[in-house]
């Protein structure tokens, strides 16, 4: 390969990395935009996750403190869900 081909290859690589970054940024924006509607797509499956974790509630309560594991899980979903779920307890 001569220098021109190497320069072109590096240029294509930079463009590809930029395109991947732009796609990731757009996806992040879409996920964030949906959070105004019932917490967004980040809440998909949250009820199922909680149903499974409730099976281990005794062990989780002992490890983290009573109901503390729920707070940890809800913190990973977002504030909107935490407020909604904590007000329904």
KARA-V20529 format. One line per field, one symbol per residue. ss: DSSP state (@ for helix, = for strand, . for the rest). phi: phi as a letter, one per 30 degrees, with the letter a starting at -180 (. if undefined). psi: psi as a letter, one per 30 degrees, with the letter a starting at -180 (. if undefined). A space follows every 50 residues. Layout:
BEGIN
ss: ???
phi: ???
psi: ???
END
This chain:
BEGIN
ss: ..@@@@@@@@@@@@@@@@@@@@@@@@@@@@@@@@......@@@..@@@@@ @@@@..@@@@@@@@...@@@@@@@@@@.@@@@@@@@@..
phi: .cddddddddddddddddddddddddddddddddddchjiddcdiddddd dddddceddddddcjeiddddddddddkdedddddddcd
psi: kleeeeeeeeeeeeeeeeeeeeeeeeeeeeeeefffjhfafffkfeeeee eefffgeeeeeeeflkgeeeeeeeffeleeeeeeefff.
END
